[in-house]
Amino acid sequence: MAQGPWFYCLKHHTVETRDGCAERHRLGPYDTREEAEHALQGVAERNERLDQEDREWEGR
């Protein structure tokens, strides 16, 4: 079984190990394969939280 660290490839929409695609196409590293599998969900949640903070900062 492959060992981490794990990355999520934005080009192929797959989870990879260090030997995968170029860094510019990846999110990570993540400690576990499961964390990498949920990378896009984490990005969406962070973006929503930051957008909400921006709205509050701007008084909207």
Biotite code that builds the C-alpha atoms (Angstrom):
import biotite.structure as struc

atoms = struc.array([
    struc.Atom([0.000, 0.000, 0.000], chain_id="A", res_id=1, res_name="MET", atom_name="CA", element="C"),
    struc.Atom([1.299, 3.445, -0.916], chain_id="A", res_id=2, res_name="ALA", atom_name="CA", element="C"),
    struc.Atom([2.380, 5.767, 1.848], chain_id="A", res_id=3, res_name="GLN", atom_name="CA", element="C"),
    struc.Atom([1.708, 9.506, 2.032], chain_id="A", res_id=4, res_name="GLY", atom_name="CA", element="C"),
    struc.Atom([1.999, 12.334, 1.802], chain_id="A", res_id=5, res_name="PRO", atom_name="CA", element="C"),
    struc.Atom([-1.064, 12.533, -0.393], chain_id="A", res_id=6, res_name="TRP", atom_name="CA", element="C"),
    struc.Atom([-2.098, 15.133, -2.962], chain_id="A", res_id=7, res_name="PHE", atom_name="CA", element="C"),
    struc.Atom([-5.253, 15.916, -4.937], chain_id="A", res_id=8, res_name="TYR", atom_name="CA", element="C"),
    struc.Atom([-4.550, 16.410, -8.647], chain_id="A", res_id=9, res_name="CYS", atom_name="CA", element="C"),
    struc.Atom([-6.682, 19.203, -10.122], chain_id="A", res_id=10, res_name="LEU", atom_name="CA", element="C"),
    struc.Atom([-5.785, 18.134, -13.665], chain_id="A", res_id=11, res_name="LYS", atom_name="CA", element="C"),
    struc.Atom([-6.934, 14.503, -13.366], chain_id="A", res_id=12, res_name="HIS", atom_name="CA", element="C"),
    struc.Atom([-9.299, 14.782, -10.368], chain_id="A", res_id=13, res_name="HIS", atom_name="CA", element="C"),
    struc.Atom([-7.477, 11.974, -8.598], chain_id="A", res_id=14, res_name="THR", atom_name="CA", element="C"),
    struc.Atom([-5.563, 11.378, -5.393], chain_id="A", res_id=15, res_name="VAL", atom_name="CA", element="C"),
    struc.Atom([-1.834, 10.898, -5.902], chain_id="A", res_id=16, res_name="GLU", atom_name="CA", element="C"),
    struc.Atom([1.335, 10.288, -3.966], chain_id="A", res_id=17, res_name="THR", atom_name="CA", element="C"),
    struc.Atom([4.449, 12.444, -4.201], chain_id="A", res_id=18, res_name="ARG", atom_name="CA", element="C"),
    struc.Atom([5.324, 10.906, -7.595], chain_id="A", res_id=19, res_name="ASP", atom_name="CA", element="C"),
    struc.Atom([2.194, 12.279, -9.274], chain_id="A", res_id=20, res_name="GLY", atom_name="CA", element="C"),
    struc.Atom([1.665, 15.365, -11.399], chain_id="A", res_id=21, res_name="CYS", atom_name="CA", element="C"),
    struc.Atom([3.539, 18.641, -11.180], chain_id="A", res_id=22, res_name="ALA", atom_name="CA", element="C"),
    struc.Atom([3.006, 20.734, -8.050], chain_id="A", res_id=23, res_name="GLU", atom_name="CA", element="C"),
    struc.Atom([1.119, 23.412, -9.991], chain_id="A", res_id=24, res_name="ARG", atom_name="CA", element="C"),
    struc.Atom([-1.679, 20.902, -10.623], chain_id="A", res_id=25, res_name="HIS", atom_name="CA", element="C"),
    struc.Atom([-2.040, 19.686, -7.039], chain_id="A", res_id=26, res_name="ARG", atom_name="CA", element="C"),
    struc.Atom([-3.488, 20.523, -3.654], chain_id="A", res_id=27, res_name="LEU", atom_name="CA", element="C"),
    struc.Atom([-1.700, 19.261, -0.585], chain_id="A", res_id=28, res_name="GLY", atom_name="CA", element="C"),
    struc.Atom([0.153, 17.615, 0.915], chain_id="A", res_id=29, res_name="PRO", atom_name="CA", element="C"),
    struc.Atom([-2.337, 15.809, 3.133], chain_id="A", res_id=30, res_name="TYR", atom_name="CA", element="C"),
    struc.Atom([-1.492, 13.295, 5.836], chain_id="A", res_id=31, res_name="ASP", atom_name="CA", element="C"),
    struc.Atom([-4.054, 10.728, 4.705], chain_id="A", res_id=32, res_name="THR", atom_name="CA", element="C"),
    struc.Atom([-5.577, 9.583, 1.436], chain_id="A", res_id=33, res_name="ARG", atom_name="CA", element="C"),
    struc.Atom([-9.028, 10.376, 2.843], chain_id="A", res_id=34, res_name="GLU", atom_name="CA", element="C"),
    struc.Atom([-8.054, 14.000, 3.528], chain_id="A", res_id=35, res_name="GLU", atom_name="CA", element="C"),
    struc.Atom([-6.818, 14.330, -0.062], chain_id="A", res_id=36, res_name="ALA", atom_name="CA", element="C"),
    struc.Atom([-10.049, 12.787, -1.393], chain_id="A", res_id=37, res_name="GLU", atom_name="CA", element="C"),
    struc.Atom([-11.987, 15.599, 0.314], chain_id="A", res_id=38, res_name="HIS", atom_name="CA", element="C"),
    struc.Atom([-9.626, 18.397, -0.758], chain_id="A", res_id=39, res_name="ALA", atom_name="CA", element="C"),
    struc.Atom([-12.142, 20.210, -2.957], chain_id="A", res_id=40, res_name="LEU", atom_name="CA", element="C"),
    struc.Atom([-14.760, 20.104, -0.224], chain_id="A", res_id=41, res_name="GLN", atom_name="CA", element="C"),
    struc.Atom([-12.280, 21.710, 2.163], chain_id="A", res_id=42, res_name="GLY", atom_name="CA", element="C"),
    struc.Atom([-11.457, 24.416, -0.374], chain_id="A", res_id=43, res_name="VAL", atom_name="CA", element="C"),
    struc.Atom([-15.155, 25.171, -0.931], chain_id="A", res_id=44, res_name="ALA", atom_name="CA", element="C"),
    struc.Atom([-15.797, 25.381, 2.815], chain_id="A", res_id=45, res_name="GLU", atom_name="CA", element="C"),
    struc.Atom([-12.826, 27.711, 3.362], chain_id="A", res_id=46, res_name="ARG", atom_name="CA", element="C"),
    struc.Atom([-13.862, 29.909, 0.439], chain_id="A", res_id=47, res_name="ASN", atom_name="CA", element="C"),
    struc.Atom([-17.403, 30.214, 1.767], chain_id="A", res_id=48, res_name="GLU", atom_name="CA", element="C"),
    struc.Atom([-16.125, 31.073, 5.244], chain_id="A", res_id=49, res_name="ARG", atom_name="CA", element="C"),
    struc.Atom([-13.755, 33.707, 3.853], chain_id="A", res_id=50, res_name="LEU", atom_name="CA", element="C"),
    struc.Atom([-16.473, 35.147, 1.597], chain_id="A", res_id=51, res_name="ASP", atom_name="CA", element="C"),
    struc.Atom([-18.721, 35.465, 4.651], chain_id="A", res_id=52, res_name="GLN", atom_name="CA", element="C"),
    struc.Atom([-15.936, 37.214, 6.576], chain_id="A", res_id=53, res_name="GLU", atom_name="CA", element="C"),
    struc.Atom([-15.496, 39.625, 3.646], chain_id="A", res_id=54, res_name="ASP", atom_name="CA", element="C"),
    struc.Atom([-19.233, 40.374, 3.590], chain_id="A", res_id=55, res_name="ARG", atom_name="CA", element="C"),
    struc.Atom([-19.191, 41.059, 7.332], chain_id="A", res_id=56, res_name="GLU", atom_name="CA", element="C"),
    struc.Atom([-16.097, 43.256, 7.002], chain_id="A", res_id=57, res_name="TRP", atom_name="CA", element="C"),
    struc.Atom([-17.744, 45.247, 4.208], chain_id="A", res_id=58, res_name="GLU", atom_name="CA", element="C"),
    struc.Atom([-20.998, 45.557, 6.169], chain_id="A", res_id=59, res_name="GLY", atom_name="CA", element="C"),
    struc.Atom([-23.165, 43.583, 3.739], chain_id="A", res_id=60, res_name="ARG", atom_name="CA", element="C"),
])
